[in-house]
Amino acid sequence: MTVNLGTLGLWRAAGDLDAVLAADVERLGYGTIWVGGSPPEDLRIVETLLDATERITVATGIVNMWQADPVALARSFHRIDAKHPGRLLLGVGIGHREATREYAKPFDTMVSYLDVLDAEGVPRSATALAALGPKALRLSAERTAGAHPYLTTPEHTRFARETVGDGVLLAPEQKVVLDPVPESARRTARPVISLYLGLTNYAANLRRLGWTDEDMAEGGSDALVDALAIHGDAATVARGLRAHLDAGADHVCAQVLPSDLDPRPAYQAIAEAMEV
């Protein structure tokens, strides 16, 4: 059985998560907390969040294969799963060529890493793979519960579902800004989005979806920023999140921007609008 993520989750960097916030979002009805920012192989933050809650799933989004030893990661998984069975989804991924000196043969590295997790007894039903392009998406379907695409749109979700087929987990991330004023919402979102537009894998994926180099220049065109960071009131944001579900996602996780403010009001508004 695949780990139960529920329909709606939230994505937040590991350093911005704590036990109190985890308990708060569980009460709001969220199904999963995604721990972003390449959490280390000891998974202590995951354990902290699970210890503070009763039902919510915690997923890593993602553990970087270049930074985390797979044997040590598997041991951490088993330690936590023994305490909180069925509540941990181990998301892993290859990271970015620009950020990794040793980056070479990424597909072979993914396969080898998953081989080690298999050998160490980590259930495939409790793992997911960061995947954007068709080759990685197919690997996610073959070797894990499914895919966790990041920096995507409902159009990519539709493409991903067509690629992986039915019965495979598809859990995209979507950035959101609860601000009905387009100009100020874009000012919030653009600095975050611009960090990714110079990375090869994200740029290639956006081109595959029809976005141009002009769209990705100077921090992103208004149209691209609007697509990658849904903005508006809670009802508008909820419609944007549901668009992923309508396109074939099983689960969608919202990354609320800006990340340096208390996210609880936004999480509550989104949960109410999504009727979780």
Buried (B, 14 or more C-beta within 10 A) or exposed (E): EBBEBBBBBBBBBBEEBEBEBBBBBBEBBBBBBBBBBBBBBBBEBBBBBBEBBEEBBBBBBBBBBBBBEBEBBBBBBEEBBEEBEBBBBBBBBBBBEEEBEEBEEBEEBBEEBBEBBBEBEBBBBBBBBBBBBBEBBBBBBEBBBBBBBBBBBBBBBBBBBEBBEEEBBBBBBBBBBBBEEBEEBBBBBBEBBBEBBEBEBBBEBBEBBEBEEEBBEEBBBEEBBBBBBBBBEBEBBBBBBBBBBEBBBBBBBBBBBBBEEEBBEBBBBBBBBBEB
